[in-house]
Amino acid sequence: MAVSTLAAESASTKGWSRLLLLGPAFVAAIAYVDPGNVAANLTAGANFGYLLVWVLVVANAMAVLIQYQSAKLGLATGMSLPEILGKRLGTGQRRAYWVQAEIVAGATDMAEVIGGAVALNLLFGLPLLTGGVIIGVASMLLLALQSRRSQKSFEFAILTLLGVIAVGFVSGLFVAPPDAGGALAGLVPRFEGTDTVLLAASMLGATVMPHAIYLHSALARDRHGFSKDPAVRTRLIRTTRVDVAGALLLAGVVNIAMLLLAATSLRGVEGTDTIAGAHAAVTSALGPVIGVVFAVGLLASGLASTSVGCYAGATIMGGLLKMRIPLLVRRTVTLIPALLVLGAGIEPTVALVLSQVLLSFGIPFALIPLIRLTGSRKVMGVHVDSKPLRIAGWTSATLIVGLNCVLIFLTVTGHS
């Protein structure tokens, strides 16, 4: 009896210890529920109903694989992806690589600030420029948690915002449940014309954000440190699988909920090609309470994702330039492009879509080195990817890069 009690207590202790190790993946998962995803998912549901549900399922499966590989790289080597690349590249190559990575991080950050500004406009009628400033200041407070207190405090704050995002975009489905048959039919891969190919390429290709690939290797390493004991690293990597699966499952549910909400309540409604128009349609169809919850979810999305994006940019700079600028200083500098866009009066949703296209250029630079490194026994040692994992990684990379090429081609040639 005593032995069984001790065994139960030991199992319980192990369960709690594993739970306390979770967190980094939930920070990285914010990249998958940012304002750009909101714009793409609402557009897909409003214009094509349940047709592209399968795209989000495939995108989420690939995201689980890629984020796991990024976290595993940090735990197995004790270095982030940018740090490893910084050591392998010559000075000129390293600086050129940093320029493209910094442009990608800047485009990400700009989209997040714009999304948060739109949310404040919807909730309080604030001018977009004023809203952008407020989002910037609020994100500084979030980043201060990571700079002055601990990464766990930052993770907790981001996880709380992720919960708000989930409630904001899932709650509408309880008021207007989707058609189960239509949703299941949407799991069958198919297209209906060039418009759906373009949108699927945007949803699938731009879902895998380059900055999240760079960042997760640093998040896992910074949270858990590096152990010289392979057994300890193996245990942490196994725990990371749970972390990544849970975080990306939540992000996937939120994304699919956005599409289902749009397919159920916004299909065929005029003006839903912008976030503001979609919000107005949601409010009209489901009531002001759901409209407010929706806007609060968008606000949390913008606030959390811009903080994470700024964190990623600092990680990239530290690894490739071997320079460290305080996060709060960086936040101030990277806020300027977003405020210029908002001040110029550019339609926010258009700016969000264009930022996703720009992000597409950066995906191969992050994804291909990641898969090569995690597949190298020289780099990973006993934690090298298995053959099935390597095949899955290269298949995902080929699909993502190919679809991004399609997205860029269709955008540049004016197809819609």
Protein Blocks (a to p, Z undefined) as FASTA:
>chain_A
ZZmmmmmmmmmmmmmmmmmmgojlmmmmmmmmcfklmmmmmmmmmmnommlmmmmmmmmm
mmmmmmmmmmmmmmmnopafklmmmmmpcfklmmmmmmmmmmmmmmmmmmmmmmmmmmmm
mmnopafklmmmmmmmmmmmmmmmmmmmcmklmmmmmmmmmmmmmmmmmmmmmmmccdfk
lmmmmmpgcdedjklmmmmmmmmmmmmgfklmmmmmmmmmmmnopafblklmmmmmmmmm
mmmmmmmmmmmmmmmmmmmmmmmmmgopahilbfklmmmmmmmmnojklmmmmmmmmmmm
mmmmmmmmmmmmmmmmmmmnopacdfklmmmmmmmmmmmmmmnopafklmmmmmmmmmmm
mmmmmmmmmmmmmmpmklnmmmpccfklmmmmmmmmmmmmmmmmmmmmmmmnopZZ
